[in-house]
Structures are given as structure tokens and as C-alpha cells.
């Protein structure tokens, strides 16, 4: 992306330099009573430094159109023309202004060397100051590009992580449908209805980074009904969320369903020892807790569940996903997002 020259900043710098140096010259001449016409000489200094500064700005603009910035040709073109313009300003503008302001024109035979040195010094100060402005502008541009790149990278990571959810879920769902139809076709039909509702909702919210809590629980309910068909009374799920929260808080899309899926996958479920899952709100956090009764033989895992949610949550918020485990309970706590989706 092409970097635009900070022309306004360069002009502002020229005004500050010319006014600052001319003020310094005026004070110096006032204190040195041997030098006549302090006001006239200060005005001449102001005009000449302004001309040098604006000439340098114009030369920078021309050079940027002809050559790439930071190239040797760009710097050679800029520095050469700037020093020439500075010398011309001193050799021709100074005597003209001195005459117009009724001051004594300088003697060229005596002051030619002085003009060269003075123009070189003023030009050097101007160039160094403008180089600082250009470097600051380039750094700000580079920081902006880097920020855009990080955002694009985060967006790509978020899309990739969300895409991982669907194959992971479908793999388990299709295996369940196959098993149910081998045992109870009515249960299989009911399961397919909830699966269709779940997939329809998931496609509708596929591009969203975050979803209303109400939408998340709608997805969760279809998934929960599917699991109740599969496990019956071996699965008990209690939900205790204030009605206010459903329409006023957000979560990363597809946050709750993978947590419930994770609890079912890694724990024993029997009618004698049902898996109890509780989903409740505590302050500004949603907590999903389940009784801990780990399977002796673990199912093969795609390892997407908690790691997926943790990574997606990291991309959206500085708050961490809190995972706790003791002898009896495993819980996952995620903070509710109170801002609009566009802010994430």
C-alpha cells in the first residue's frame, strides 16, 4: 500500500521552524546592540527560512512522484535541489528584502561564504526535522498496517476454528443416527428433526463471531433433546439463567454446545449413575458444571472442544476461560460479553 506524504505536517513543521528560528535571531540581535535593524533582519530570516522549508516540501512531493521513498535517487534528488534552493534564497532574497525594507544590502564579496554556510546549516536543520516527520509518519503507517494484518489473521483464525466445529459435531451425530435407526426408527426420526433444526440455526449464524445468549441456548436445546433421545434418563441437565440475560448478553458462537458435548463424551452415563449437568449464571459468567465420572475407556477425540473455545474466546476478549476440576465436579466458566457484536 502506497504511503501518502504527510504534507500538512511538513507545512506545520515549516511554520514552527521559521517562527522559532526568527524569534531566536530577533532576541539575539536585540541583546547584541552592535548589529543594526534587528526587526528587519528577523523578518528577512523568517521569510528565507519559510521559503527554504516550503521549497523542501515541494521538492519532497516531486521526488516522491518520481522515485520510491527511501531510495538513493529520492534522497539525492531531494537533498541536491533543497541545498540549491536554500543558497538561491540567501543570495537573491536577502538583498531584495533588505532594499525593500530600507536596510543596508549585504556586501556579496564579504558575505558570500557566510551565505553558503548559513544556507547549509538552515537546510540541514530543515531536512533533519522533516526526516523526523517522515519517519514518524512511516512508523505510524507501518503500525496501522501491522494492526490490520493482525486483525485479518485473527479473523482467519476465527473462521478456521469455527469451521472445525461442524465436522466434529457431524461425525458424532451421524454415528448416533445410524445407531438409533438400528434400534428405534421413531427415535431416529425425532433425532433427525432436532438435528435439522440445529444445522439450520448453525448455518444461519455461521458467519457471526458472537451470538445472543438466547440464540446459544436455542442451539443448545436442540442438541440437548438429541442427547436425551440417545441417553434417556442417563442424562440430566438443569438450566438456571435469568430471563434478562438472554437478550442482553453475548457469547462466542457455538460456545455451549461443545461444552455439553465434551461432558457427555468423557463421562459415564447410565440410568443407575446418570450424568448431571448444570448450566447457571454467576455474576457475569456462565458456568457449565457436570458430575465427574470419567470413562474407563476414552473415545477417540479430535481435540477441538475446549481448546477451540479457549482460542476463539482469546480472539474476542481478554478474559480467560476458567476450567476447574475436583474429585466430583468438572466445570467451565466463561464471561458473558455485554457489548454489541460489531465491537468484537
C-alpha positions in Angstrom: 0.0 0.0 0.0 1.3 3.4 -1.0 2.3 5.7 1.8 0.9 9.2 1.4 3.2 12.1 2.3 2.2 14.0 5.5 2.2 17.3 3.6 0.1 19.1 6.3 2.5 18.0 9.0 5.5 19.2 6.9 3.9 22.6 6.4 3.1 22.8 10.1 6.8 22.0 10.8 8.0 24.7 8.4 5.9 27.3 10.2 7.2 26.3 13.6 10.8 26.3 12.4 10.6 29.7 10.7 8.9 31.3 13.6 11.1 29.7 16.2 14.4 30.5 14.4 13.4 34.0 13.5 12.4 34.7 17.1 15.7 33.4 18.3 17.5 35.6 15.8 15.5 38.6 16.9 16.3 38.1 20.6 20.0 37.6 19.7 20.1 40.8 17.7 18.3 42.7 20.5 20.9 41.7 23.0 23.7 42.4 20.6 23.4 46.2 20.2 26.2 46.4 17.6 24.0 44.9 14.9 21.5 47.4 13.4 18.0 46.7 12.2 17.1 43.7 14.4 13.4 43.7 13.3 14.3 43.9 9.6 16.9 41.1 9.9 14.4 38.9 11.8 11.7 39.4 9.2 14.2 38.5 6.4 15.3 35.4 8.4 11.6 34.4 8.8 10.9 34.8 5.0 14.0 33.0 3.9 13.6 30.0 6.3 9.9 29.8 5.3 10.9 29.7 1.6 13.5 27.0 2.3 11.0 24.9 4.2 8.2 25.2 1.6 10.7 24.6 -1.2 11.9 21.5 0.5 8.3 20.3 1.0 7.6 20.9 -2.7 10.8 19.1 -3.6 9.8 16.1 -1.4 6.4 15.9 -3.2 8.0 16.0 -6.6 10.7 13.5 -5.6 8.1 11.1 -4.2 6.3 11.1 -7.6 9.5 10.3 -9.5 11.2 7.9 -7.2 10.5 5.4 -4.4 10.8 6.9 -1.0 14.0 5.8 0.9 15.8 5.1 -2.4 19.2 6.6 -3.1 17.7 8.6 -6.1 15.0 10.0 -4.0 17.4 11.3 -1.4 19.9 12.6 -3.9 17.3 14.5 -5.9 15.8 15.9 -2.7 19.0 17.0 -1.0 20.6 18.5 -4.1 17.6 20.6 -5.0 17.0 21.7 -1.5 20.6 22.9 -0.9 20.4 24.8 -4.3 17.1 26.4 -3.4 18.5 27.4 0.0 21.5 29.1 -1.5 19.4 30.9 -4.1 17.1 32.2 -1.3 20.1 33.6 0.6 21.9 35.1 -2.5 18.8 36.7 -4.0 16.1 37.1 -1.5 18.2 38.7 1.3 19.4 41.7 -0.8 16.0 42.2 -2.3 14.2 42.2 1.0 17.0 44.4 2.5 16.3 47.0 -0.1 12.6 46.9 0.2 12.8 47.2 4.0 15.2 50.1 3.7 18.1 48.1 5.2 21.7 48.1 4.1 22.1 45.3 1.5 24.9 42.9 2.3 28.2 43.1 0.5 28.4 39.9 -1.6 32.2 39.9 -1.7 32.4 39.8 2.1 29.4 37.6 2.9 29.3 35.0 0.1 31.0 32.4 2.2 28.7 33.3 5.1 25.6 32.8 2.9 26.8 29.4 1.9 27.4 28.3 5.4 24.2 29.8 6.7 22.1 28.2 3.9 23.8 24.8 4.5 23.1 25.0 8.2 19.4 26.1 7.8 18.9 23.4 5.1 20.4 20.7 7.3 18.1 21.7 10.2 15.1 21.7 7.9 16.0 18.3 6.3 16.6 16.7 9.7 13.4 18.0 11.1 11.4 16.9 8.0 13.1 13.5 8.1 11.9 13.0 11.6 8.3 13.8 10.5 8.6 11.4 7.5 9.9 8.6 9.8 7.2 9.2 12.3 4.6 9.0 9.5 6.1 5.9 8.1 6.2 4.3 11.5 2.5 5.2 12.1 1.6 3.7 8.7 3.6 0.6 9.4 1.9 0.2 12.8 -1.5 0.6 11.2 -0.7 -2.0 8.5 0.6 -4.4 11.2 -2.7 -3.9 13.2 -4.7 -4.6 10.1 -2.7 -7.7 9.4 -3.2 -8.9 13.0 -7.0 -8.3 12.7 -7.0 -10.2 9.4 -5.0 -13.0 10.9 -7.4 -13.2 13.9 -10.4 -13.2 11.5 -8.9 -16.0 9.5 -8.1 -18.0 12.7 -11.7 -17.4 14.0 -13.2 -18.7 10.7 -10.9 -21.7 10.7 -11.7 -22.6 14.3 -15.5 -22.2 13.7 -15.2 -24.5 10.7 -13.6 -27.2 12.9 -16.8 -27.4 15.0 -19.1 -28.6 12.3 -17.2 -31.7 11.1 -16.5 -32.6 14.7 -20.2 -32.4 15.6 -21.5 -34.1 12.4 -19.1 -37.0 12.8 -20.8 -37.9 16.2 -24.3 -37.0 15.1 -24.2 -39.3 12.0 -22.9 -42.1 14.1 -25.7 -41.6 16.5 -28.4 -41.6 13.8 -27.0 -44.8 12.4 -27.2 -46.4 15.8 -30.7 -45.2 16.6 -32.2 -46.4 13.3 -30.8 -49.8 14.1 -32.8 -49.8 17.4 -35.8 -47.4 17.2 -36.9 -45.7 14.0 -39.2 -43.2 15.8 -36.3 -42.1 18.0 -34.2 -41.8 14.8 -36.8 -39.6 13.2 -37.1 -37.4 16.2 -33.3 -37.2 16.4 -33.2 -36.1 12.7 -35.8 -33.3 13.3 -33.7 -31.8 16.1 -30.5 -32.3 14.0 -32.1 -30.4 11.1 -33.1 -27.6 13.4 -29.7 -27.4 14.9 -28.0 -27.4 11.4 -30.4 -24.8 10.1 -29.6 -22.5 13.1 -25.9 -23.1 12.8 -25.9 -22.2 9.1 -27.8 -19.0 9.9 -25.2 -17.9 12.5 -22.2 -19.4 10.7 -20.6 -16.0 9.9 -21.2 -14.5 13.3 -18.4 -14.2 15.8 -20.7 -13.9 18.7 -24.4 -14.7 19.3 -27.0 -13.6 21.7 -27.3 -15.8 24.8 -30.9 -16.6 23.6 -29.5 -17.9 20.3 -26.9 -20.0 22.0 -29.5 -21.7 24.2 -31.7 -22.3 21.3 -28.9 -24.3 19.6 -28.2 -26.0 22.9 -31.8 -27.1 23.4 -31.9 -28.9 20.1 -28.6 -30.6 20.8 -29.8 -31.5 24.3 -33.0 -33.0 23.0 -30.9 -35.1 20.6 -28.8 -36.4 23.5 -31.9 -37.1 25.7 -33.2 -39.3 22.8 -29.9 -41.1 22.8 -29.3 -41.5 26.5 -32.8 -41.2 28.1 -32.7 -40.7 31.9 -29.0 -41.3 32.0 -28.6 -37.6 31.2 -30.0 -34.9 33.5 -29.5 -31.2 32.5 -30.6 -28.3 34.6 -30.6 -24.7 33.3 -30.9 -21.7 35.6 -30.3 -18.4 33.7 -32.2 -15.1 34.4 -34.6 -14.1 31.7 -32.9 -10.7 31.4 -29.6 -12.2 30.3 -31.0 -14.0 27.2 -31.4 -10.7 25.2 -28.7 -8.6 26.8 -25.5 -10.8 26.8 -23.5 -12.5 24.1 -21.2 -15.5 23.9 -18.8 -16.7 21.1 -20.9 -18.6 18.6 -21.2 -22.3 19.4 -19.8 -22.0 22.9 -22.3 -24.0 25.0 -23.0 -27.0 22.7 -19.3 -28.1 22.6 -19.1 -27.9 26.4 -22.1 -30.2 26.8 -20.8 -32.5 24.1 -17.4 -32.6 25.9 -19.1 -33.6 29.2 -21.1 -36.4 27.5 -18.1 -37.7 25.6 -15.7 -38.1 28.6 -18.1 -39.3 31.3 -20.1 -42.5 32.0 -23.9 -42.2 31.5 -26.1 -44.9 33.0 -29.6 -44.9 34.5 -28.1 -46.1 37.7 -25.5 -43.3 37.7 -26.8 -40.5 35.4 -24.6 -37.7 34.3 -25.9 -34.5 35.9 -25.1 -31.2 34.0 -26.0 -27.8 35.4 -25.8 -24.6 33.5 -26.2 -21.4 35.5 -25.2 -17.8 35.7 -22.9 -16.5 38.4 -22.4 -12.7 38.2 -21.3 -12.0 34.6 -20.1 -15.6 33.9 -21.9 -18.6 32.5 -20.8 -21.9 34.2 -21.4 -25.4 32.9 -20.7 -28.0 35.6 -21.1 -31.7 35.4 -20.6 -34.6 37.8 -17.2 -36.2 37.2 -17.5 -39.9 36.4 -14.8 -40.4 33.8 -15.0 -43.3 31.3 -12.5 -46.1 31.8 -12.1 -46.4 28.1 -12.0 -43.0 26.4 -13.5 -42.2 23.0 -11.2 -41.0 20.2 -11.2 -37.2 20.3 -10.5 -34.6 17.6 -9.2 -32.4 20.4 -11.2 -29.4 19.2 -13.6 -28.9 22.1 -12.2 -26.8 25.0 -9.1 -25.8 23.0 -11.3 -24.4 20.3 -13.5 -22.4 22.7 -10.4 -21.1 24.6 -8.8 -19.9 21.4 -11.9 -18.3 20.0 -12.6 -16.6 23.3 -9.0 -15.3 23.3 -9.6 -13.7 19.9 -12.7 -11.9 21.2 -11.9 -11.0 24.8 -9.0 -10.6 27.3 -10.9 -12.7 29.8 -9.9 -16.3 30.2 -12.0 -19.5 30.1 -11.8 -20.8 33.6 -11.6 -24.6 33.8 -11.8 -26.3 37.3 -11.8 -30.0 38.2 -12.0 -31.7 41.6 -12.9 -35.2 42.7 -16.6 -34.8 42.0 -17.2 -31.9 39.6 -15.8 -30.6 36.3 -16.7 -27.0 35.4 -16.0 -24.5 32.7 -16.7 -20.8 33.3 -16.8 -18.2 30.5 -17.5 -14.5 30.9 -20.6 -13.1 29.2 -19.9 -10.4 26.6 -22.0 -7.3 27.2 -21.0 -5.3 24.0 -22.6 -5.4 20.6 -21.3 -8.0 18.2 -19.6 -5.3 16.0 -17.3 -4.3 18.8 -15.6 -7.8 18.9 
